Amino acid sequence: MPEAKKRPSAAAQAPPAAKKRPAAASPAPRTLKRPAAASLADEGRHKLPQPLKLKHNATTFLNPILNGGFPDPSVCVVGDDIYMANSTFEYFPGIPIHHSKDLVNWTLVGHGLHRPEQVQGDYGVNLVDVKSDDGIQAPSLRYHNGTFYIITTCVYRPPGTKEGKCTNFIITANSVEGPWSNPHVIEDAPGIDPDIFFDDDGKVWYVGTHPPHENPNFVGEGEIWCQELDLNEWALTGERHYLWRGACHGGVFVEGPHVYKVDGRYYLLVAEGGTGVNHAVMIASSDSITGPYVPNERNPLITSRNLSYENWVHSTGHGDLFRLADGRWFMALLGIRGEQQQSSDSIQRRSAMGRETFLVPIIWEQEPLEWSPLGPPMKHWWPVAAPPTGNVERVCLKPFEDRKKAPSWGDYKTTFRGGVLDPEWIFRRTPRDGTYSRCSLGGRLFDGLRLFASPETFRENTSCSFMGVRQREHFFDFKVRLQLDIGALSSMSCPFQVGLSIVQTDEAWMTWMLCKPVAPKRKWVARFTVGKPGEAAEVLGEYEVPEVTNQCEFRFDTDPPKARNRGLNSSITMIRTGGRQRGRITAKPIDFDQQILSLGYMGACLGIYCTTNGEGPAIGSTSPAPPFVDILRVEHRYNTGVE
């Protein structure tokens, strides 16, 4: 193992306090060059020490920075612009891309997979009948010479099978907002979670994850490998190099690699331990891209495995390091908030929002040892996460000062102006052609969105007529104004149900539906139903509706943060012409924690669901056409519960 070049101590290199640090040049993505080693001590020096417990005010922000189901973050910095991509699994559109200038306020600017043709299987990427928690996993977003790159994995197991295929592919765009290319599949690239690295010698490297190529030491062991990538042919070339199997014996599921070049040295960042309570971020370094890699003796770089299961966040891991234009370093990583539990004696806490994106500051420190029992001490520089606590904190100092306190609530409203879907709306799998359209009446178009009912319900490998937005916080208010044609619906022979749903997976969901009677002279009913994995769907409440109007407002809302109970309330308000309320049906409140928690890779979605429950014409049929509902307005308001 080559001995690292010795450098003067950080204290000796630190500039006088009175001097202003010169601005750092905007880095070329991934190949991070600095003029001197002193930059690792001086650049990125965050405000230290900071108190262990901060009160939320104008100088602070709240973790997570992307709340809701945004796991597996990957960050790309281009000048003063910061972009982030996340996994989406079975959802479409796939790979959301956010933009920020300050790391706290993020705007969704597009998706990497935004056209059905990209994911219908023609390019080896299938989101049409993909299983829950398969699909798009762990994208890596990078920028090089005017082009944005996303490299990622699509996991697909055909219906009725347990075995499947991992397709690793790249999409590109000149603008991060798109349009993005069709997938370029990288053949003979086994495993998952690929990364793409642009070296300063012009070579491009594919960095992947797979089971050990030989002599595995234990079940679940993973191995990181790399191979040169020819972007003209979208093909691997040259020798394959096997880099690292992780930092800890028993460190199963080494995955999610990212490679960086810092002061001429290569750093390999990985996730380890599986995306659960033993999740962690590990790091190793080498003088060569192909290794050998030396692990940091202070691994893990960050984890929550050493903390109580009662900690406010757990399962922290799968991080990506990045440097801002001013020289400061940060890491984005995933975690799960532990604010809900399924029973009073449950140890492991979960969150309906699932795996979210968090932010921690990074500083660099040099190994201080003058003696080592293993031989001459190395003097490498290593990143240090979240000083001084080493933990992901709920309340943190803002990376940029602006003296404006972020509100404890957020909201989203839309009237689908022009029949256009905002990028926040997602579907479980690629929607069938004809699932939705712009509203029309007598040939006249008007604002709103028309959702057609399909015979399909929530079922594995199936796309149904559900469209939703991510649940952002435990405390929320979700309201939807719908327009129905009660006369036309009543004359149809097939069943019809429409309303709201909270969905985790095909087997874990809640629905609050207005249901057409299946027998003559019967009344419409409002029905609250819960689906749980491995169990038959359970009706928790059914309420007769005395009078059904063509317009009605559906509502889900939770008890406020200071309420004694944490219940979910459901109502349907009938609205007559002119906006006058005619009547309201209210369901019995339920214990939200007891019913639905994130059991998969994504968090919950709140949305509109419409079905003919196994009967009726298929989506796209014209004679007869499927029944529909017009969505006039949606409001989603949420509260962090932090004052």
Residue pairs with C-beta under 8 A, 6 or more apart in sequence:
1 292
1 294
1 378
2 287
3 376
3 378
4 265
4 378
4 379
4 380
5 379
6 379
7 13
7 37
7 366
7 379
7 381
9 366
10 41
10 365
10 366
13 37
13 38
13 41
13 42
14 41
14 42
15 21
15 42
21 42
21 43
21 327
23 325
23 326
23 327
24 34
24 39
24 43
24 325
24 326
24 327
25 325
26 78
26 79
26 80
26 325
27 33
27 77
27 323
27 325
28 144
28 198
28 200
29 76
29 77
29 78
29 142
29 143
29 144
29 198
30 142
30 144
30 197
30 198
30 259
30 260
30 261
31 198
31 199
31 200
31 261
32 260
32 261
32 262
32 323
33 200
33 263
34 40
34 43
34 262
34 263
37 263
37 381
39 263
39 327
40 262
40 263
40 364
40 366
40 381
41 364
41 365
41 366
42 327
43 323
43 327
43 328
43 329
44 323
44 327
44 328
44 329
44 361
44 362
44 363
44 364
45 328
45 363
46 328
46 361
46 363
46 387
46 397
47 397
48 363
48 387
48 388
49 388
50 388
50 397
52 388
52 389
53 395
54 60
54 393
54 395
54 396
54 397
55 395
56 62
56 395
56 405
56 408
56 642
56 643
57 405
58 402
58 403
58 404
58 405
59 397
59 398
59 401
59 403
60 395
60 396
60 397
60 398
61 104
61 395
61 396
61 397
61 398
61 406
62 394
62 395
62 396
62 406
62 640
62 642
63 313
63 335
63 358
63 359
63 392
63 393
63 394
63 395
63 396
64 70
64 335
64 337
64 356
64 357
64 358
64 359
65 103
65 104
65 106
65 332
65 357
65 358
65 359
66 73
66 84
66 86
66 98
66 106
66 356
66 357
67 353
67 356
67 472
67 473
67 640
68 353
68 356
68 470
68 471
68 472
68 603
69 353
69 354
69 355
69 356
69 470
69 471
69 598
69 602
69 603
69 604
69 605
70 86
70 96
70 355
70 356
70 357
70 470
71 86
71 87
71 275
71 318
71 334
71 354
71 355
71 356
71 357
71 601
71 602
72 86
72 87
72 137
72 138
72 139
72 256
72 318
72 334
72 355
73 84
73 85
73 86
73 318
73 319
73 320
73 332
73 333
73 334
73 357
74 84
74 85
74 86
74 138
74 139
74 140
74 141
74 258
74 320
74 332
75 82
75 83
75 84
75 141
75 320
75 322
75 330
75 332
76 82
76 83
76 84
76 85
76 141
76 142
76 143
76 148
76 322
77 83
77 322
77 323
77 324
77 325
78 143
79 325
80 101
80 325
81 99
81 101
82 99
82 100
82 101
82 103
82 322
82 324
83 97
83 98
83 99
83 100
83 141
83 143
83 148
83 176
84 97
84 98
84 100
84 106
84 141
84 332
84 357
85 95
85 96
85 97
85 112
85 139
85 140
85 141
85 150
86 95
86 96
86 139
86 357
87 95
87 136
87 137
87 138
87 139
87 152
87 601
88 94
88 95
88 96
88 113
88 135
88 136
88 426
88 602
89 130
89 132
89 133
89 134
89 135
89 136
89 137
89 600
89 601
89 602
90 127
90 130
90 131
90 132
90 133
90 134
90 135
90 428
90 429
91 127
91 135
91 426
91 427
91 428
91 429
91 602
92 113
92 116
92 119
92 127
92 426
92 427
92 429
92 430
92 431
93 111
93 113
93 114
93 423
93 426
94 111
94 112
94 113
94 119
94 127
94 135
94 136
95 111
95 112
95 113
95 136
95 139
95 150
95 152
96 108
96 110
96 111
96 423
97 108
97 109
97 110
97 111
97 112
97 141
97 176
97 177
98 106
98 107
98 108
98 109
99 106
99 107
99 109
99 176
100 106
100 107
102 398
102 399
102 400
102 402
103 330
103 359
103 399
103 400
104 398
104 399
104 400
104 406
105 406
108 423
108 424
109 176
109 177
109 423
110 176
110 177
110 178
110 423
111 178
111 180
111 423
112 139
112 150
112 152
112 171
112 173
112 178
112 180
113 119
113 125
113 127
113 136
113 171
113 180
114 178
114 179
114 180
115 179
116 430
116 431
116 433
117 182
118 125
118 171
118 180
118 182
118 183
119 125
119 126
119 127
119 128
119 154
119 430
120 126
120 127
120 128
120 430
121 128
123 169
123 182
123 183
123 185
124 154
124 167
124 169
124 183
124 185
125 136
125 154
125 167
125 169
125 183
125 185
126 154
126 156
127 135
127 136
127 154
127 429
127 430
128 429
128 430
128 463
129 158
129 159
129 429
129 461
129 462
129 463
130 155
130 156
130 157
130 429
130 461
131 157
131 159
131 460
131 461
132 460
132 505
132 506
132 507
132 600
133 505
133 600
133 601
133 602
134 155
134 156
134 157
134 164
135 154
135 155
135 156
136 152
136 153
136 154
137 152
137 153
137 154
137 155
137 192
137 193
137 601
138 152
138 153
138 192
138 193
138 255
138 256
138 318
139 150
139 151
139 152
140 150
140 151
140 152
140 194
140 195
140 196
140 258
140 320
141 148
141 149
141 150
142 148
142 149
142 150
142 151
142 196
142 198
143 149
144 198
146 174
147 172
147 173
147 174
148 172
148 173
148 174
148 175
148 176
149 170
149 171
149 172
149 196
150 170
150 171
150 172
150 180
151 168
151 169
151 170
151 194
151 195
151 196
151 206
152 168
152 169
152 194
153 166
153 167
153 168
153 169
153 191
153 192
153 193
153 194
154 166
154 167
154 169
155 164
155 165
155 166
155 192
156 164
156 165
156 167
157 163
157 164
157 165
158 164
159 460
159 461
166 190
166 191
166 192
167 183
167 185
168 185
168 186
168 189
168 191
168 192
168 194
168 208
169 183
169 184
169 185
169 186
170 183
170 184
170 186
170 196
170 234
171 180
171 181
171 182
171 183
171 184
172 180
172 181
172 184
173 179
173 180
173 181
184 234
185 234
186 194
186 206
186 229
186 234
186 235
186 236
187 235
187 236
188 236
189 206
189 208
189 236
190 208
190 210
191 208
191 209
191 210
191 211
191 225
192 208
192 209
192 210
192 255
193 208
193 209
193 255
193 256
193 257
194 206
194 207
194 208
194 209
195 206
195 207
195 208
195 257
195 258
195 259
196 204
196 205
196 206
196 207
196 229
197 204
197 205
197 207
197 226
197 259
197 261
197 289
198 204
199 205
199 261
199 289
200 261
203 228
204 228
204 229
204 230
204 231
205 226
205 227
205 228
205 229
205 259
205 289
206 226
206 227
206 228
206 229
206 236
207 224
207 225
207 226
207 243
207 257
207 258
207 259
207 268
208 224
208 225
208 226
208 227
208 257
209 222
209 223
209 224
209 225
209 254
209 255
209 256
209 257
210 222
210 223
210 225
211 221
211 222
211 223
212 221
212 222
212 223
212 242
212 245
213 223
213 225
213 242
217 245
217 249
218 249
218 250
218 252
219 252
220 252
220 253
220 274
221 245
221 246
221 251
221 252
221 254
222 245
222 246
222 252
222 253
222 254
222 255
223 242
223 243
223 244
223 245
223 254
224 242
224 243
224 244
224 245
224 254
224 257
224 268
224 270
225 240
225 241
225 242
225 243
226 240
226 241
226 243
226 259
226 289
226 290
227 236
227 237
227 238
227 239
227 240
227 241
228 236
228 237
228 238
229 235
229 236
229 237
230 236
230 237
241 290
241 291
242 291
243 268
243 286
243 290
243 291
243 293
244 254
244 268
244 270
244 284
244 291
244 293
244 295
245 251
245 254
246 254
246 270
246 272
246 282
247 272
247 282
247 284
247 295
247 296
247 299
247 300
248 272
248 273
248 282
248 299
251 272
251 273
251 280
251 282
252 272
252 273
252 274
253 271
253 272
253 273
253 274
253 275
254 270
254 271
254 272
254 282
255 270
255 271
255 272
255 318
256 270
256 271
256 317
256 318
257 268
257 269
257 270
258 268
258 269
258 270
258 320
258 321
259 266
259 267
259 268
259 269
259 289
260 266
260 267
260 269
260 321
261 267
262 381
263 381
265 285
265 286
265 287
265 380
265 381
266 285
266 286
266 287
266 288
266 289
266 293
267 283
267 284
267 285
267 321
267 383
268 283
268 284
268 285
268 286
268 293
269 281
269 282
269 283
269 301
269 319
269 320
269 321
270 281
270 282
270 283
270 284
271 279
271 280
271 281
271 282
271 317
271 318
271 319
272 279
272 280
272 281
272 282
272 300
272 317
273 279
273 280
273 303
273 305
273 317
275 315
275 317
275 318
275 334
275 355
275 601
276 315
277 304
277 305
277 309
277 314
277 315
277 348
278 303
278 305
279 303
279 304
279 305
279 315
279 316
279 317
279 318
279 334
280 299
280 300
280 301
280 302
280 303
280 305
280 316
280 317
281 300
281 301
281 302
281 303
281 316
281 317
281 318
281 319
281 331
281 333
281 385
282 295
282 296
282 299
282 300
282 301
283 295
283 296
283 299
283 301
283 382
283 383
284 293
284 294
284 295
284 296
285 293
285 294
285 296
285 380
285 382
286 292
286 293
286 294
294 378
294 380
296 380
296 382
297 367
298 382
301 319
301 383
301 384
301 385
302 316
302 317
302 319
302 331
302 333
302 360
302 385
302 386
302 390
302 391
302 392
303 316
303 317
304 311
304 313
304 314
304 315
304 316
304 335
304 391
304 392
307 314
307 391
309 338
309 347
309 348
309 349
310 338
310 349
311 338
311 391
312 337
312 338
312 339
312 394
313 335
313 336
313 337
313 338
313 358
313 392
313 394
314 335
314 336
314 338
314 348
314 349
315 334
315 335
315 336
315 355
316 333
316 334
316 335
316 358
316 392
317 333
317 334
317 335
318 333
318 334
319 331
319 332
319 333
319 334
319 385
320 331
320 332
320 333
321 329
321 330
321 331
321 362
321 383
322 329
322 330
322 331
322 332
323 329
324 330
324 399
328 361
328 399
329 361
329 362
329 363
329 364
329 383
330 359
330 360
330 361
330 362
330 399
331 359
331 360
331 362
331 383
331 385
332 357
332 358
332 359
333 357
333 358
333 360
333 392
334 355
334 356
334 357
334 358
335 355
335 356
335 358
335 392
336 350
336 351
336 354
336 355
336 356
336 598
337 351
337 353
337 356
338 348
338 349
338 350
338 351
339 349
339 351
339 474
340 349
340 350
340 351
340 352
340 474
340 566
340 592
340 593
340 597
341 348
341 349
341 350
341 593
342 350
342 593
342 594
342 597
343 594
350 597
350 598
350 599
351 474
351 597
351 598
351 603
352 471
352 474
352 502
352 504
352 592
352 596
352 597
352 598
352 603
352 604
353 470
353 471
353 472
353 473
353 474
353 598
353 603
353 604
354 504
354 598
354 600
354 601
354 602
354 603
354 604
355 598
355 601
355 602
355 603
356 603
358 392
359 396
359 399
360 385
360 386
360 392
360 396
361 385
361 386
361 387
361 396
361 399
362 383
362 384
362 385
363 383
363 384
363 387
364 381
364 382
364 383
364 384
365 381
365 382
365 384
366 379
366 380
366 381
366 382
367 377
367 378
367 379
367 380
367 381
367 382
369 377
370 377
371 377
372 378
386 392
386 393
394 642
395 642
408 639
408 640
408 641
408 642
408 643
409 637
409 638
409 639
409 640
410 472
410 473
410 637
410 638
411 635
411 636
411 637
411 638
412 424
412 469
412 634
412 635
412 636
412 637
413 633
413 634
413 635
413 636
414 422
414 633
414 634
415 447
415 448
415 632
415 633
416 439
416 447
416 448
416 449
416 631
416 632
416 634
417 447
418 438
418 447
419 437
419 438
419 439
419 445
419 447
419 448
419 449
419 450
421 436
421 449
421 467
424 469
424 470
425 467
425 468
425 469
426 467
426 468
426 469
426 470
426 605
427 435
427 463
427 466
427 467
427 468
428 458
428 463
428 464
428 466
428 503
428 506
428 605
429 462
429 463
430 463
431 463
431 467
432 454
432 463
432 619
432 620
433 619
433 620
434 452
434 619
434 620
435 451
435 452
435 454
435 463
435 465
435 467
435 619
436 449
436 450
436 451
436 452
436 467
437 449
437 450
437 452
438 445
438 448
438 449
438 450
439 445
439 446
439 447
439 448
439 449
439 450
439 483
439 630
440 446
440 450
447 632
448 483
448 630
448 631
448 632
449 630
449 631
450 628
450 629
450 630
450 631
451 465
451 467
451 608
451 610
451 628
451 629
451 630
451 631
452 465
452 610
452 619
452 625
452 626
452 627
452 628
453 465
453 496
453 497
453 498
453 610
453 611
453 612
453 616
453 626
453 627
453 628
453 629
454 463
454 464
454 465
454 610
454 611
454 612
454 618
454 619
454 626
455 611
455 612
455 613
455 614
455 615
455 616
455 617
455 618
456 462
456 463
456 464
456 465
456 611
457 464
457 611
457 613
457 614
458 464
458 466
458 501
458 503
458 506
458 507
458 509
458 531
459 506
460 506
460 507
462 506
464 609
464 611
465 609
465 610
465 611
465 619
466 501
466 503
466 607
466 608
466 609
466 610
467 607
467 608
468 501
468 503
468 605
468 606
468 607
468 608
469 605
469 606
469 607
469 634
469 636
470 603
470 604
470 605
470 606
471 502
471 603
471 604
471 605
471 606
471 638
472 636
472 638
473 638
473 639
473 640
473 641
474 558
474 566
474 592
474 641
475 558
475 559
475 560
475 561
475 638
475 639
475 640
475 641
476 556
476 557
476 558
476 606
476 636
476 637
476 638
476 639
477 555
477 556
477 557
477 558
477 635
477 636
477 637
477 638
478 500
478 555
478 556
478 557
478 606
478 634
478 635
478 636
478 637
479 553
479 554
479 555
479 633
479 634
479 635
479 636
480 500
480 553
480 554
480 555
480 608
480 631
480 633
480 634
480 635
481 551
481 552
481 553
481 575
481 631
481 632
481 633
481 634
482 498
482 551
482 552
482 553
482 554
482 608
482 629
482 630
482 631
482 632
483 550
483 551
483 629
483 630
483 631
483 632
484 498
484 548
484 550
484 551
484 552
484 629
484 630
485 550
486 548
486 549
486 550
488 627
489 496
489 516
489 627
490 516
492 516
492 616
492 627
494 612
494 615
494 616
494 617
494 627
495 515
495 516
495 518
495 612
495 613
495 614
495 615
495 616
496 515
496 516
496 611
496 612
496 616
496 627
497 511
497 513
497 514
497 515
497 516
497 527
497 609
497 610
497 611
497 612
497 613
498 513
498 514
498 608
498 609
498 610
498 611
498 629
499 511
499 512
499 513
499 514
499 526
499 554
499 572
499 608
499 609
500 511
500 512
500 513
500 554
500 555
500 556
500 570
500 606
500 607
500 608
500 609
501 509
501 510
501 511
501 512
501 606
501 607
501 608
501 609
502 509
502 510
502 556
502 596
502 604
502 605
502 606
503 509
503 604
503 605
503 607
504 596
504 597
504 598
504 599
504 600
504 602
504 603
504 604
505 533
505 599
505 600
507 531
507 532
507 533
507 534
508 531
508 532
508 533
508 596
508 599
508 600
509 530
509 531
509 596
510 528
510 529
510 530
510 531
510 568
510 595
510 596
511 527
511 528
511 529
511 609
512 526
512 527
512 528
512 554
512 556
512 570
512 572
512 587
513 526
513 527
513 528
513 529
513 609
514 524
514 525
514 526
514 545
514 548
514 552
514 554
514 572
515 524
515 525
515 526
515 527
516 524
517 523
517 524
517 525
523 544
523 545
523 546
524 544
524 545
524 548
525 542
525 543
525 544
525 545
526 542
526 543
526 545
526 572
526 585
526 587
527 539
527 541
527 542
527 543
528 539
528 540
528 541
528 542
528 570
528 587
528 588
528 590
529 537
529 538
529 539
529 540
530 537
530 538
530 540
530 590
530 595
530 596
531 537
531 538
532 538
532 595
533 599
540 587
540 588
540 590
541 587
541 588
543 585
543 586
543 587
545 572
545 574
545 585
546 583
547 574
547 582
547 583
548 574
549 574
549 575
549 576
549 582
551 574
551 575
551 576
551 577
551 632
552 572
552 573
552 574
552 575
553 572
553 573
553 575
554 571
554 572
555 569
555 570
555 571
555 572
555 573
556 568
556 569
556 570
556 606
557 568
557 569
558 566
558 567
558 568
558 569
558 592
559 565
559 566
559 567
559 569
559 589
560 639
561 639
561 641
565 589
565 591
566 591
566 592
566 593
567 589
567 590
567 591
567 592
568 589
568 590
568 591
568 592
568 595
569 586
569 587
569 589
570 586
570 587
570 589
571 584
571 585
571 586
571 587
572 584
572 585
573 581
573 583
573 584
574 581
574 582
574 583
574 584
575 581
575 582
576 582
596 604
598 604
606 636
608 629
608 631
608 634
610 627
610 628
610 629
612 626
612 627
616 626
616 627
617 624
617 625
617 626
618 626
619 626
